[in-house]
Amino acid sequence: MNWSELFFQGWSGIVRTLIVGTMAYVVLVLFLRISGKRTLAKLNAFDLVVTVALGSTLSAILLQESIALMEGAVALGLLIGLQFLVTWVSVRSRVAATVVRSEPTLLVRSGVLCTKAMRQQRVTEDEILSSVRSNGGQGLQHVEAAVLESDGSMSIIFRQARGIPAKDMAPSE
């Protein structure tokens, strides 16, 4: 084993990485600007998979000399194009939308844990309480609903105090 090759294999690889990397980055940014904000929105599992696949593809273009810049650009374009097509169809078809997106899940209702839903979604009481605290709550008794959204985030809806309009319950800044 040649130890010097472990750290430096010559200038040609470095120059290729700089040139192809810069060009691939520009191509990716252009494709993302053309495709719109939704491409990297992480609104559901499908969007997350596309985001990870884009990063993996960019990495392969940068580091694998066997992948030419145009092949990589086509791969990036294909992923973004397929993501655009799937979202376009899912916006227009309820069936396609249910295949691609998961539905939000109610985890707490009127301060009571929905244990069956929690088990199905693999969410613990501690995770719910953490989300309640991070949203400014003190416990489940103040929670009207906790919803596990389709993107994996948790929405907390607090109970309104009697006689106080909702607009007056917002935290002051």
C-alpha positions in Angstrom: 0.0 0.0 0.0 1.4 3.4 -1.0 0.7 5.7 1.9 1.3 8.9 -0.1 -1.6 8.0 -2.4 -3.9 7.8 0.6 -3.7 11.6 1.0 -2.8 12.8 -2.5 -3.3 11.1 -5.8 -2.3 14.0 -8.1 -3.6 17.3 -9.3 -5.9 16.0 -12.0 -8.4 14.6 -9.5 -8.4 17.9 -7.6 -8.8 20.0 -10.7 -11.7 17.7 -11.9 -13.5 18.0 -8.6 -13.2 21.8 -8.6 -14.4 22.2 -12.2 -17.1 19.5 -12.2 -18.2 20.3 -8.7 -18.7 23.9 -9.5 -20.6 23.2 -12.7 -22.7 20.5 -11.1 -23.6 22.9 -8.2 -24.6 25.6 -10.7 -26.7 23.0 -12.6 -28.4 21.8 -9.4 -29.2 25.4 -8.3 -30.7 26.2 -11.7 -32.8 23.1 -11.7 -34.0 23.8 -8.2 -34.9 27.4 -9.1 -36.8 26.2 -12.2 -38.7 23.4 -10.3 -39.9 25.7 -7.5 -39.8 25.7 -3.7 -41.7 22.4 -3.3 -38.7 20.3 -4.6 -36.9 20.7 -1.2 -39.9 21.3 1.0 -39.7 18.0 2.9 -43.5 18.0 3.2 -43.7 14.2 3.3 -41.5 11.1 3.1 -41.4 11.2 -0.7 -40.0 14.8 -0.6 -37.4 13.8 1.9 -36.3 10.8 -0.3 -35.9 13.1 -3.3 -33.8 15.6 -1.2 -31.5 12.8 0.0 -31.2 11.4 -3.5 -30.3 14.8 -4.9 -27.5 15.1 -2.3 -26.3 11.6 -3.0 -26.3 12.2 -6.8 -24.4 15.5 -6.4 -21.8 13.7 -4.2 -21.4 10.9 -6.8 -20.9 13.5 -9.6 -18.2 15.2 -7.5 -16.3 12.2 -6.4 -16.7 9.5 -9.1 -14.5 10.1 -12.1 -16.6 7.6 -14.1 -19.6 9.9 -14.0 -19.4 12.7 -16.6 -20.9 16.1 -15.8 -23.6 15.7 -18.4 -24.6 12.2 -17.0 -24.8 13.8 -13.6 -26.9 16.7 -14.9 -29.3 14.3 -16.5 -29.6 12.3 -13.2 -30.3 15.5 -11.3 -32.8 16.6 -13.9 -34.5 13.2 -13.8 -34.9 13.3 -10.0 -36.3 16.8 -10.0 -38.5 16.1 -13.0 -39.9 13.0 -11.4 -40.5 14.8 -8.2 -42.3 17.6 -10.1 -44.4 15.0 -12.0 -45.4 13.1 -8.8 -46.4 16.3 -7.0 -48.2 17.7 -10.0 -50.3 14.4 -10.3 -50.9 14.3 -6.5 -52.3 17.8 -6.4 -54.8 16.8 -9.1 -55.6 13.3 -8.0 -56.8 12.3 -4.5 -55.8 8.7 -5.1 -52.2 9.7 -6.1 -52.1 12.0 -3.1 -53.0 9.2 -0.7 -50.3 7.0 -2.2 -47.6 9.6 -1.9 -48.5 11.4 1.3 -49.3 10.2 4.7 -52.2 11.7 6.6 -51.7 13.6 9.9 -52.4 11.6 13.0 -54.1 12.8 16.2 -51.9 11.9 19.2 -53.6 14.0 22.0 -57.3 15.0 22.2 -58.6 17.3 25.0 -55.5 16.5 27.1 -55.8 12.7 26.8 -53.2 10.6 25.0 -54.4 8.6 22.0 -52.3 5.5 22.9 -53.3 3.4 19.9 -52.3 6.1 17.5 -49.1 6.7 19.4 -48.1 3.0 19.1 -48.9 2.9 15.4 -46.8 6.0 14.8 -44.1 4.9 17.3 -44.3 8.1 19.3 -43.7 8.2 23.1 -45.4 10.3 25.7 -42.0 11.9 26.5 -41.7 13.0 22.8 -45.2 14.6 23.0 -44.4 16.3 26.3 -41.1 17.6 24.8 -43.0 19.1 21.9 -45.6 20.7 24.2 -42.8 22.3 26.3 -41.0 23.5 23.2 -44.2 25.2 22.1 -44.6 27.0 25.4 -46.9 24.6 27.2 -46.6 23.1 30.6 -48.4 19.8 30.3 -51.1 17.8 28.6 -53.8 19.4 30.6 -53.4 22.6 28.5 -53.4 20.7 25.2 -56.5 20.6 23.1 -54.8 18.5 20.4 -51.4 17.2 19.4 -51.0 16.2 15.7 -48.2 14.3 14.1 -48.0 16.0 10.7 -47.2 14.2 7.5 -43.7 15.7 7.5 -42.9 14.2 10.9 -43.3 17.4 12.8 -45.7 17.8 15.7 -48.3 20.5 15.9 -49.7 21.5 19.3 -53.0 23.2 19.7 -53.5 24.6 23.2 -56.9 25.0 24.9 -58.3 28.5 25.1 -58.9 30.0 28.5 -62.6 30.7 29.2 -63.6 34.3 28.6 -60.3 35.2 26.9 -60.4 35.7 23.1 -57.9 33.5 21.2 -56.1 36.6 19.8 -55.3 37.7 23.4 -53.8 34.4 24.3 -50.9 34.6 21.8 -47.5 35.0 23.5 -46.2 38.5 23.6 -43.0 39.3 21.7 
